Amino acid sequence: MPRFAANLSMMFTEVPFIERFARAAKAGFTEVEFLFPYAHPIAELKSVLADNGLTVVLHNMPAGDWDAGDRGMACNPERGAEFRDGVALGVAYASGLGAPNLHCMAGKVPAGVPAATLHETFVSNLRHAAGEARKAGLTLLIEPINHYDIPGYFISRSAEALAIIDEVGADNLKLQYDIYHMQRMEGELAATLSKQLARIGHIQLADNPGRNEPGTGEINYPFLFAHLDRIGYTGAIGCEYKPAGNTEAGLGWFAQARG
């Protein structure tokens, strides 16, 4: 049976962030993930996790000014110092919270920068981040994101991300495979999961269109869950979707998947 982690940046948003942990636990989740924990001290988050019997599987490194449109900075040659500060903060939080995975967002392509410079910057930054993550026993992840939701994002296909992983050459750098994003960009979900399983560090889900819960769109999630069991995926699946209505009201798929 797959393991599912509630994404608290997308789910249970009817209440403030800290209150979402209890809602997730009450709904039956034992694992959570979220975009950014940095508005709260590590001690506060550890306490609320312990109070609700939850563990963290993933969060993101700092990604710049999210409200202003930043979606990471790892490919931007003008933000190297900010990126390295973000690596240190991200590693500190992941280590403090016991999260095994840390996601590094590539960022949007800045205007006027040659493609070769963007590529070299991204590879160099990932080598630094992977090295710092390794010291803390963490897996670093990169994720291709569809260019409909985030136009100009630096990596948008799994083959692009895997080629960069190969070039970086760090054994703790893996692919974060988001089923929703890859359905929009390339399909071939089951085949890619089978072929690249050893290189996938984390999986996320949402249905398409709409990025809502499984069962609301075109993706055959019962098949994919069974497929992941068959091929031996043992990690958590992050539920990074926007509930179509009230979060709890849309969890029928979760009860069915757990049997």
CORBEL-V610580 format. One record per backbone hydrogen bond with DSSP energy under -1.0 kcal/mol. CO is the residue of the C=O (numbers start at 1). NH is the residue of the N-H. E is the energy in kcal/mol with one decimal. If there is no record, write none. Layout:
co=CO nh=NH e=E
co=CO nh=NH e=E
//
This chain:
co=3 nh=237 e=-2.2
co=5 nh=239 e=-3.1
co=6 nh=33 e=-2.5
co=7 nh=10 e=-1.5
co=7 nh=11 e=-2.9
co=12 nh=15 e=-1.5
co=17 nh=20 e=-1.5
co=19 nh=23 e=-1.3
co=20 nh=24 e=-2.5
co=21 nh=25 e=-2.3
co=22 nh=26 e=-2.5
co=23 nh=27 e=-1.7
co=24 nh=29 e=-2.3
co=25 nh=28 e=-1.3
co=30 nh=55 e=-1.6
co=31 nh=6 e=-2.1
co=32 nh=57 e=-2.6
co=33 nh=8 e=-2.8
co=35 nh=60 e=-2.7
co=37 nh=40 e=-1.9
co=41 nh=45 e=-2.0
co=42 nh=46 e=-2.9
co=43 nh=47 e=-1.9
co=44 nh=48 e=-2.1
co=45 nh=49 e=-2.3
co=46 nh=50 e=-2.4
co=47 nh=51 e=-2.6
co=48 nh=52 e=-1.1
co=49 nh=54 e=-2.5
co=50 nh=53 e=-1.1
co=55 nh=32 e=-2.4
co=58 nh=34 e=-1.4
co=59 nh=103 e=-2.3
co=63 nh=72 e=-2.3
co=64 nh=66 e=-1.3
co=65 nh=70 e=-2.4
co=66 nh=69 e=-1.6
co=73 nh=76 e=-1.8
co=76 nh=79 e=-1.5
co=79 nh=83 e=-2.4
co=80 nh=84 e=-2.3
co=81 nh=85 e=-2.1
co=82 nh=86 e=-2.1
co=83 nh=87 e=-2.2
co=84 nh=88 e=-2.0
co=85 nh=89 e=-2.1
co=86 nh=90 e=-2.9
co=87 nh=91 e=-2.7
co=88 nh=92 e=-2.0
co=89 nh=93 e=-2.3
co=90 nh=94 e=-2.7
co=91 nh=95 e=-2.5
co=92 nh=96 e=-2.4
co=93 nh=97 e=-2.5
co=94 nh=99 e=-2.1
co=100 nh=139 e=-2.8
co=102 nh=141 e=-2.5
co=103 nh=61 e=-2.8
co=105 nh=74 e=-1.2
co=106 nh=75 e=-2.1
co=107 nh=154 e=-2.4
co=110 nh=113 e=-1.2
co=114 nh=118 e=-2.1
co=115 nh=119 e=-2.4
co=116 nh=120 e=-2.6
co=117 nh=121 e=-2.4
co=118 nh=122 e=-2.5
co=119 nh=123 e=-2.5
co=120 nh=124 e=-2.4
co=121 nh=125 e=-2.7
co=122 nh=126 e=-2.5
co=123 nh=127 e=-2.1
co=124 nh=128 e=-1.9
co=125 nh=129 e=-2.8
co=126 nh=130 e=-3.1
co=127 nh=131 e=-1.9
co=128 nh=132 e=-2.2
co=129 nh=133 e=-2.6
co=130 nh=134 e=-2.5
co=131 nh=135 e=-1.5
co=133 nh=138 e=-2.8
co=134 nh=137 e=-1.6
co=139 nh=102 e=-2.4
co=140 nh=174 e=-2.7
co=141 nh=104 e=-2.9
co=142 nh=176 e=-2.8
co=146 nh=150 e=-1.8
co=150 nh=153 e=-1.8
co=152 nh=109 e=-2.7
co=155 nh=145 e=-2.3
co=157 nh=161 e=-1.8
co=158 nh=162 e=-2.6
co=159 nh=163 e=-2.1
co=160 nh=164 e=-1.8
co=161 nh=165 e=-2.4
co=162 nh=166 e=-2.3
co=163 nh=167 e=-1.9
co=164 nh=168 e=-2.6
co=165 nh=169 e=-2.1
co=170 nh=173 e=-1.6
co=172 nh=140 e=-2.8
co=174 nh=142 e=-1.7
co=175 nh=201 e=-2.3
co=175 nh=202 e=-1.3
co=177 nh=204 e=-2.0
co=178 nh=182 e=-2.5
co=179 nh=183 e=-2.1
co=180 nh=184 e=-1.8
co=181 nh=185 e=-1.5
co=182 nh=186 e=-2.8
co=182 nh=187 e=-2.5
co=188 nh=192 e=-2.4
co=189 nh=193 e=-2.6
co=190 nh=194 e=-2.3
co=191 nh=195 e=-2.5
co=192 nh=196 e=-2.7
co=196 nh=199 e=-2.1
co=197 nh=200 e=-1.3
co=199 nh=175 e=-2.9
co=202 nh=177 e=-2.7
co=203 nh=238 e=-3.0
co=204 nh=179 e=-2.7
co=207 nh=211 e=-1.1
co=208 nh=218 e=-3.2
co=211 nh=242 e=-3.3
co=212 nh=207 e=-3.2
co=213 nh=216 e=-1.4
co=219 nh=221 e=-1.6
co=220 nh=224 e=-2.0
co=221 nh=225 e=-3.0
co=222 nh=226 e=-1.9
co=223 nh=227 e=-2.5
co=224 nh=228 e=-2.7
co=225 nh=229 e=-1.8
co=226 nh=230 e=-2.3
co=227 nh=231 e=-2.3
co=228 nh=233 e=-2.5
co=236 nh=203 e=-1.1
co=237 nh=5 e=-2.4
co=238 nh=205 e=-2.3
co=238 nh=240 e=-1.6
co=239 nh=241 e=-1.5
co=246 nh=250 e=-1.1
co=247 nh=250 e=-1.1
co=248 nh=251 e=-1.6
co=251 nh=255 e=-1.8
co=252 nh=256 e=-2.1
co=253 nh=257 e=-2.5
co=254 nh=258 e=-1.8
co=256 nh=259 e=-1.1
//
